[in-house]
Amino acid sequence: MRSILFKKLLLTIFSIFRSTTFKGWIKLLLTSLSFGFVAITIFKNFEKITQESLPKESIVLLIIGFSFSVLSLIVNSLAWSSLLTWLGFNQKNMKIEKLFLKTNLLKYLPGGIWHFLERFRVLTTYISPTQAFSSVLLEPFLMLSASLFLVPIAGLKNIMYVAFFIPSFLLARRWRGSLLMQLGASKLLDFKKLGAKFSFNRNEIQSSEPISPYPILAFLIEILFVFLRFASFWLCLKAFSIETYLPIVNWISLFSFAWSVGLIVPSAPGGAGIFESFILLFAREPIPQESLILVLLSYRLLVSLADILIALIFSFKKLKKLRLIV
């Protein structure tokens, strides 16, 4: 009798953790805590922040950093395209890069799932719903794998660093089915609540086979994406003259870890708040907090402006086509 009650209790707890309501509250809590922490840090250093100045040379660095942010989005779209090729999907007439860039700004909408849903909707006109769902699921995991892979770049003396390579191994063809089943368990309910109707099981997943044992090209392109994002961050550090407080490999490691945490932890879109909080927590003295805050605000601005620019370009192209039709 006790064992039955215990099992029911476990199932109830599990269903609560899986429920969208619970995830929504967790997301709200983590976002509030993160932004609260950043706000308190800004308040504590407000006087010093207002005394900071930005020379012309620094403005040039920020403009270059913005260019890297825009370029990183294009590279990220190429990584997803390469991933779909590896999965064995025929991309003829699919325009994967365009689809990725056109839907990227949707991640800022409440829920953080609308860019995935729109990509899924468009892909289902070319491939099966299961294949489209698999493609959408693996894209953020590819980003996570690439960013975590760079965390140990500061040194491999600690055996625990090996754990950061595990997501990269899971991308292999051998583990693809199990990986997709685990990733799909958390997203399938969200998709179905928004109207997507399809079956998702191991047999459906194995109906198509990747063309090689590992998506090496997609993985390398994704690492380039992370490096370009870091380059934008590095130029922000340089603009406020605090890049020398840590060796560059340490900055890469810290950036990659913070960016990964922002991707994993449910919060505001793009890891906003989580990323900044993580950097502020681990990049302590002697790094001046007021300068680091300005670096983080500048980086967030550059990344957001890059997203907006790409969206505006596609909106302009769409408007131009409509005018030609009229």
C-alpha angles and dihedrals in degrees: 000000000000092000091053091050090047091052091049090050091051091048091050092050091047092050090051092052090048095048118107091226092059092045089050092054092046090050091050092047095049093044091050093048093047096048089042091055092048091047092051091049091051091048092051092050098034096114093051091044092056089053093057117105131202116217123208091257090059092052089055090052091051091050090052088047089054089053090053090051091054092046091050091060091054091048090049090054089052090052091055091047090052090048091055090049089053090050087059098246118149105240097188109143091353097111093204096179092053092047091051095049095041093054098039096095091057089077088078092064117101111277096034092233104090096092089054092047094050092048089049091050093052094043092054089067088065107027137022119286091247091053091046091049091049091051092051093046096051097049097075091038089056089053091048092049093051095047094046089047088064096050095086091052090105090064143316098223092113112073089210088072088076088076090069090065095056096086089053091055091049090063090070118113090246093063098034096102095050092043094052092047090054094045092044093053091068098041104036094076091050092051094047092048087057093053105270110141119195143112120253119192140134094266091054091048093050092051087093126042128210114246095235139019093259137020092235096156093049090047093051092048089050091052087053088053091054091047091052090051089049090048088058090049092046092053089053088053090049092047089061094037099239100112092101095061089083132026111260092247089057091051090050091050093048093044093048093048094046091046090050092050089050089053095048103040114076106243141115116334117287092018090285110176095011094064093047093045092051093051092048092049097051103031096071134153137007085034107092107244095211091057093044091052090053089048091053093046091048093049092049090050093050093049093047092047090051090054091048093048092053090048092049091051092055092043090053091049091050092049090049091053091049091052091051090052092050 
